């Protein structure tokens, strides 16, 4: 073979090994051998000049040009060791690649050129990523781990996209889960980075052909962090066809992110890639660099869906780092976590005032403050609405922001038509967003659309199968449909999974009360309160059933507790109203309900369907309140 022929060839074979330069694959006996980008490039240089000595200087000049952000000599040594490991070729008894001290390296085994093989999904993914990787300069590397979100998302999106395209048009929807990325550094301060990568991948893939590709929500994959369960066990529990596994290793100024796509049925690894980059801290980068990377990914992968594949990232890695920290705190689902997440989101916005995703995160956090009665609606829901509106001004394609805005339209503005419109828009933009389906199901239940509500909560469960909150909202749907026996059965299922889940006990108690089983209701509501004593709703519901059961002293004691507590922190007036409802004091119940209306209490959206207030329905004041809150008939 002439040197010209060797240089133009794309596939080389040496013994059992096949080196495919077109796809970037090393194969042994037809099976792919995992090999990172740089070691493969070293191998490519050597095999193209098989039999000849290639000096260290030539390799460094070709693969680590001047200005690289890494130590070239050390990187070459690491690449050679990795390459020898992949080839099973020890340096002291090399049969493929010899080291010639003071001179360089030589591929000594016989080599022959062959025609290129057709590309499969894994090869196609590698080639696309190679086409994007720069061969010189360090502008891409300066972006560090934030740029890797784009590149990693590209590979995963490509893999998922090819799977979707391969599936017959009549086939069932493909389902995929991104398992929590492992933090291999072992440092607690890096948990937000690995968790942030997980959520980024779920969000990115969730926007990809939602009608044909289902992506499991984050809340259902967190339980598998550091799991010892097998691929098949996890796949069966989540009901998915494919899993994405990944890891993050951060040491000093270096970071490695790895990911692979696995078929659940036989644990076949379909796609894998690792990215080694310098971690130079949280650096600024010119906006056009990030934009060009995002453009390249969408143009090369899914031109028709580019808007949905582009992650709403910040213009600076500092803002993105703060956003990751915010999501990490929010996912703790504690009052302290919500408050800390707000601080981080505000930090991200201070760095990048046009960071739409940070505003969407802020909207979610303020909703939780309102939901848990940590702050008055005028502070929580009003701020949530402002943040959601701002997020959509910056990026109208954010499903999360539309869902948050829908929730505030419903629970704060009492704008039922506007809420329905925003819920539907969120689901249209991202059919894989489980929270949007869940919240929309509650909306439908409260508007009396029983069948549609149950269908939406079924979809939410399909996307987030391990979420007990979604299971509890299934009970809510049955309860507001006045199907109390089914609500009770649903709660028993929940409590079998987690006997300490407060919402399960609450809805079970409510269903018992609706059936006139007050002793059983008291037992369940008392347990809910004991499990979560800081939640005022559980105490108010307990007080109400005390009142209905004739336990007046106990009910009055709870009213006293609320009034005393109000001197030190916020207590929703609606909680006191609920206890007076149970006591049968209609005047006080409606007086406190008016106070709740004055502050736009979210609980008032329940009054039209709730059995608890049936005794107030003949009252003119109640009918007037109902007209103001809605929904309209």
Steps between C-alpha positions, in 0.01 A plus 500: 500500500637842406523783754233689302261203515566456870432867574168497312375171648227512762510147645808303605527142624782354705445146624177491702483880513313730266560877513221699332608860453167598349300411811774536759466137612749238611356149462637160600348194335215723388421629852556863588782570747441805718766759422498872569547766237865590556638144522307417183654797319846383607420154364376650174827689450707192570300259284506739204879488520532136600861381495635853533608688809270784604678738736349643818540846350294405192220356712498799735501745209207320334279428802600756765573822310642810665251663734343176626373530855655170613855371561574345157777261607302363794189470283694301238636263767147445632369445146771242425432309821128499423567384145723215616231393744239490223733301271628272778849598389745538792785747437773253605379228261314696235379319189300791355641835616865529600650784700840609369669700779619840385331454161126434523255220423455244225207280398689179422223248424389434140220730382268484203239749378136408450184675382293685760218318681147643517446710810267394780358717771811492720734576213277774369495665838879494527545641150256785566680587821840485330377737235419751772823463696759771419850388411676814618472789738329495839183704456281191540701374795470831679129431532590198715219284641226731378595439136493127570130526577451601137728225366366228727145609423583474132614140534203394709254688284652345190477151647140553607413660168639208299310257723180691435564516129577129485180404678204413276242776485242267650726387785435585863662811636865452598570569867834605643639594841811700584641355820671736749852581386750365753729745674827304478706770670342409833482866599167628631556838334484331159157339555325800349706452183413131451135559593488802272628294208225247567226762488649667193492172308143423610385846397683487167375155403152579628463758222579244231192361317290471815222310322739217414769518767405494869764619748459415868492795742783573740301418814466138390870454420648652817425181700749319274792719600781260599264205446624142480199388295561357155410668172203268459376559855514877459344483156213287624429729796494808279334330204763617250674358196829685536716644778763772493776465757765761567770621734687817586858501632649830615855527627694824530455677165397189306156350442381188322137436404400160365165370379357192333167390357390148596220284361314352797385174341851356463721764671661579165707819499394696191691824541783617722727799525735669745611862505817622670522874546685746723284630781628854519241621746191690406619700203344756275481424131390695197135445429562422135713195590220341702253598230707340227528176696124490555435583136734224384326243713152585383593539136687170492250305703144623466460808283120482518504494881791730571299734721401215731848352521684817598531509878421839652853544633653813643744715314761438770607185683477692830125539451461137394692384806269702725199352316630146562533583869143632499360180351703294746351688796145497354512123461545458874127594524547667840411858605869574553582350160239716326632815667859417409398424141351849474833647608684302232251586227527866589878466486472353149270784393734760649780360283281457192177707514375329183533143626149366436547161670606670824176702501304178440680338794418803714133466406501133609665584832250774589211265416637257757519775762132565438409132490664433836357824650850626573406849383175683411363466145571868434868422545528146366253472213536862392877460475457166325276664242745783441788255454302277263389796289859622477623152404248484216590849383852368456412154368138415422589135435564412867233249600599534866429873499161450331406240765607731783304786349197271466523411867505864607216583259295228669597520866566873534313685226201260488530535121372159393501565128852642506624211713360239265660672203843506667479137615416387148784709356749347744397149400509591131858625536618203705267198511756332726467758779329290768433794733295678233281191456465465878400863562269498200326191640426692822364788294274262308381333822407839645306592184299178522665331201542166671596286201752747361656554842555130557652467152747782571607354833549164326736670254684668785542163672631344180771767481574501873405149618666516842362837606282463810382859452350405164346191661346730762357721227338189356320472835413869471339437162289217640409710804373800301311261273339375827628150430607457861550124503745529211676786679535278807637211293752734336616628840549147628728432201699815578541413868611149415789661312574758770311484833647838596371697201291783643291568191394136488366519856338838429299385198408177675370702795307731270337208319405339831346828619301533178357153567411594858776282648618770738698283742705359215538851356633635830756218523633566149506880528667483839770279351547740208544787748745301713707418192507862382416730793613809309228454236201708619255328262523168680430665835207701356341189350543317829333790679212495253428129548526551875223758463282272289550219755383716788849538647448873540773557759764339280388705199502825698845419630630476143343838416684643802826347380461663159419842648794485739736392223384789280676739738836349396461384142259482210189286555258475206151624600346215302634254758297662777198513270521122448483430872198729540334311212536179700360668809195613300568870571401634158550866586857455620575254219391754236668792679833320489431385142464866400838572658637211297346643184653842572846343485414275200534173691560202266283266711187689395521347152382175664175627651274431203576124504591435863262301718623673815316823419172341391332647808588853384358471150151641580658817649485811280845611615642166393329519160642848451848374593461210259410737214815703565733200529350271235501296297195612310241237414 
